[in-house]
Amino acid sequence: MTHRIVFLDRDSVIANVRKPSFEHEWTEYPLTRAGDAVQRLRDARATICITNKVPLSADDLAQLPDLKLIAVAATGTNIIDLAAAKERGIVVTNIRNYAVHTLPEHTFALILALRRQLVAYRADIEAGLWQKSERFCLFGHPISDLAGSRLGLFGYGALGKATAQIARAFGMEVIVHNRSPLPDAAADGVREASFDEVLETSDVVSLHLPLTDKTRNMISAKELIRMKRSALLINTARGGLVDEVALADALRTGVIAGAGFDVLITEPPPADNVLLNLRLPNFILTPHSAWASTQAMQTLVDQLIDNIEAWAAGTPRNVVTP
């Protein structure tokens, strides 16, 4: 059988994508609008769909009788109606553990920039304040070491664990609140803690959780007010874990010391997004780029093709269909 493969959003990854080893026809598009996905898949009579962020609803899947595999070129699969896929016998696979270096490194880039006041001091230099200083250095924004401080992690999968390893190298104490017990916590040099303890005692709180009904807005105004006034909040996981309006208010009023975010609820964000328009030296926003190192993207696409080849060989892997 010759499989017909359609990659709906090829430009979402910058890497060399090898073609599968089995007989196939390959069609790719740089970008596909959600409303065009069905037509493109149907015209090609696709048996395999590759998508990073192009959604496929139950109604979409009902119009694609030839489709057998949806290979998601990302970890999150909320863009696919998994129940409808299962009902129609469509296998859905995802990518796992490809960002174990790039995302934790980005997390610490945000932490270091905020704790060392890099944004604030750069602004001072651009304003000419150092040039006018009466001494060799410029003070004005308190700098804090990471050594001896406490990192609190919500979530301890591969990314949370890698983040903890970096934290310990900096001499930080690490406490973790996870949905399931951590039998290797002591061996990893971390300590399990309650939600309240992580929230209320950490100098830096970092989120490493999926977005679900249970985790949506897990950090809102009532949680922010319980954090230390000197604390940082870091989110490189998913937009929606934090109430964006509440965070903006907390940063403006000094409820917490700062925040570093790589994700927003709506991406790309609308022009009126409250965090997009927040111009404060204690807030850093990056454009969902924590995952996107050159090395990570190559690992992602290599695993993507591995998933497709495994499915074609009758031994599917990384299956998320319930």
MOBEL-V430568 format. One record per backbone hydrogen bond with DSSP energy under -0.5 kcal/mol. NH is the residue of the N-H (numbers start at 1). CO is the residue of the C=O. E is the energy in kcal/mol with one decimal. If there is no record, write none. Layout:
# MOBEL-V430568
nh->NH co->CO e->E
nh->NH co->CO e->E
This chain:
# MOBEL-V430568
nh->3 co->1 e->-0.7
nh->3 co->23 e->-1.5
nh->5 co->3 e->-0.6
nh->5 co->25 e->-3.4
nh->6 co->48 e->-2.3
nh->7 co->27 e->-2.7
nh->8 co->6 e->-0.7
nh->8 co->50 e->-2.8
nh->10 co->7 e->-0.5
nh->10 co->29 e->-2.8
nh->11 co->30 e->-1.4
nh->12 co->9 e->-2.0
nh->13 co->10 e->-1.4
nh->15 co->13 e->-0.9
nh->17 co->15 e->-0.7
nh->18 co->16 e->-0.8
nh->25 co->3 e->-2.7
nh->27 co->5 e->-2.4
nh->29 co->7 e->-2.4
nh->36 co->33 e->-2.0
nh->37 co->33 e->-0.8
nh->37 co->34 e->-0.9
nh->40 co->36 e->-2.1
nh->41 co->37 e->-2.4
nh->42 co->38 e->-2.9
nh->43 co->39 e->-2.7
nh->44 co->40 e->-1.3
nh->45 co->42 e->-0.9
nh->46 co->41 e->-2.5
nh->47 co->4 e->-2.1
nh->48 co->4 e->-2.2
nh->49 co->69 e->-2.8
nh->50 co->6 e->-2.9
nh->51 co->49 e->-0.5
nh->51 co->71 e->-1.5
nh->55 co->53 e->-0.6
nh->56 co->79 e->-2.3
nh->61 co->57 e->-2.5
nh->62 co->58 e->-1.8
nh->63 co->59 e->-0.6
nh->63 co->60 e->-1.4
nh->64 co->61 e->-1.7
nh->67 co->64 e->-1.2
nh->68 co->47 e->-2.8
nh->69 co->47 e->-2.0
nh->70 co->91 e->-2.8
nh->71 co->49 e->-3.1
nh->71 co->69 e->-0.6
nh->72 co->70 e->-0.9
nh->72 co->93 e->-2.5
nh->73 co->51 e->-2.6
nh->74 co->72 e->-0.9
nh->80 co->77 e->-1.8
nh->81 co->56 e->-1.8
nh->82 co->80 e->-1.4
nh->85 co->81 e->-2.1
nh->86 co->82 e->-2.5
nh->87 co->83 e->-2.2
nh->88 co->84 e->-1.5
nh->89 co->86 e->-1.6
nh->90 co->85 e->-3.1
nh->91 co->68 e->-2.4
nh->91 co->89 e->-0.6
nh->93 co->70 e->-2.2
nh->94 co->318 e->-1.8
nh->95 co->74 e->-2.3
nh->103 co->99 e->-1.7
nh->104 co->99 e->-0.6
nh->105 co->101 e->-2.0
nh->106 co->102 e->-2.0
nh->107 co->103 e->-2.6
nh->108 co->104 e->-2.1
nh->109 co->105 e->-1.8
nh->110 co->106 e->-2.1
nh->111 co->107 e->-2.2
nh->112 co->108 e->-2.8
nh->113 co->109 e->-2.1
nh->114 co->110 e->-2.0
nh->115 co->111 e->-2.9
nh->116 co->112 e->-2.5
nh->117 co->114 e->-0.7
nh->118 co->113 e->-2.4
nh->119 co->113 e->-0.5
nh->121 co->117 e->-2.4
nh->122 co->118 e->-2.2
nh->123 co->119 e->-2.0
nh->124 co->120 e->-1.8
nh->125 co->121 e->-2.2
nh->126 co->122 e->-2.6
nh->127 co->123 e->-1.6
nh->128 co->125 e->-1.7
nh->129 co->124 e->-2.5
nh->132 co->128 e->-0.9
nh->133 co->130 e->-1.5
nh->144 co->115 e->-2.1
nh->148 co->171 e->-2.6
nh->149 co->146 e->-2.5
nh->151 co->173 e->-3.3
nh->152 co->150 e->-0.5
nh->152 co->204 e->-3.3
nh->153 co->151 e->-0.5
nh->153 co->175 e->-2.7
nh->154 co->206 e->-2.2
nh->155 co->153 e->-0.7
nh->155 co->177 e->-2.2
nh->161 co->157 e->-2.7
nh->162 co->158 e->-2.0
nh->163 co->159 e->-2.2
nh->164 co->160 e->-2.2
nh->165 co->161 e->-1.8
nh->166 co->162 e->-1.6
nh->167 co->163 e->-2.3
nh->168 co->164 e->-2.4
nh->169 co->165 e->-1.5
nh->170 co->166 e->-1.3
nh->171 co->168 e->-1.3
nh->172 co->167 e->-2.4
nh->173 co->149 e->-2.5
nh->175 co->151 e->-2.5
nh->176 co->191 e->-2.6
nh->177 co->153 e->-2.7
nh->178 co->176 e->-0.5
nh->183 co->181 e->-0.6
nh->185 co->182 e->-1.7
nh->188 co->184 e->-2.0
nh->189 co->185 e->-0.6
nh->189 co->186 e->-1.0
nh->190 co->185 e->-2.4
nh->191 co->174 e->-1.8
nh->193 co->176 e->-2.8
nh->198 co->194 e->-2.3
nh->199 co->195 e->-2.4
nh->200 co->196 e->-2.8
nh->201 co->197 e->-2.1
nh->202 co->198 e->-1.1
nh->203 co->150 e->-1.9
nh->204 co->150 e->-1.9
nh->205 co->232 e->-2.8
nh->206 co->152 e->-2.6
nh->206 co->204 e->-0.5
nh->207 co->234 e->-2.2
nh->208 co->154 e->-2.8
nh->212 co->210 e->-0.7
nh->216 co->212 e->-1.7
nh->217 co->240 e->-3.5
nh->218 co->215 e->-1.9
nh->218 co->241 e->-0.5
nh->219 co->241 e->-2.1
nh->220 co->218 e->-0.6
nh->223 co->220 e->-0.6
nh->224 co->220 e->-2.6
nh->225 co->221 e->-1.9
nh->226 co->223 e->-1.0
nh->227 co->223 e->-0.6
nh->227 co->224 e->-1.2
nh->231 co->228 e->-1.9
nh->232 co->203 e->-1.9
nh->233 co->258 e->-1.6
nh->234 co->205 e->-3.1
nh->235 co->260 e->-2.4
nh->236 co->207 e->-0.8
nh->239 co->264 e->-0.5
nh->241 co->238 e->-1.3
nh->243 co->219 e->-2.8
nh->244 co->242 e->-0.7
nh->247 co->243 e->-2.2
nh->248 co->244 e->-2.4
nh->249 co->245 e->-2.2
nh->250 co->246 e->-2.3
nh->251 co->247 e->-2.4
nh->252 co->248 e->-2.2
nh->253 co->249 e->-2.0
nh->254 co->250 e->-0.6
nh->255 co->250 e->-2.1
nh->256 co->250 e->-0.9
nh->257 co->231 e->-1.7
nh->258 co->231 e->-1.3
nh->259 co->282 e->-2.2
nh->260 co->233 e->-2.1
nh->261 co->284 e->-2.8
nh->262 co->235 e->-2.5
nh->263 co->235 e->-0.6
nh->273 co->270 e->-2.0
nh->277 co->273 e->-1.5
nh->278 co->275 e->-1.4
nh->279 co->277 e->-0.8
nh->280 co->278 e->-0.9
nh->283 co->280 e->-1.5
nh->284 co->259 e->-2.0
nh->286 co->261 e->-2.6
nh->288 co->262 e->-1.0
nh->288 co->286 e->-1.8
nh->292 co->289 e->-1.4
nh->297 co->293 e->-2.5
nh->298 co->294 e->-1.7
nh->299 co->295 e->-2.1
nh->300 co->296 e->-2.5
nh->301 co->297 e->-2.2
nh->302 co->298 e->-2.1
nh->303 co->299 e->-2.2
nh->304 co->300 e->-2.3
nh->305 co->301 e->-2.1
nh->306 co->302 e->-2.0
nh->307 co->303 e->-2.6
nh->308 co->304 e->-1.8
nh->309 co->305 e->-2.7
nh->310 co->306 e->-2.5
nh->311 co->307 e->-2.1
nh->312 co->308 e->-2.4
nh->313 co->309 e->-1.7
nh->314 co->311 e->-1.6
nh->315 co->310 e->-2.7
nh->320 co->92 e->-3.0
nh->321 co->92 e->-1.0
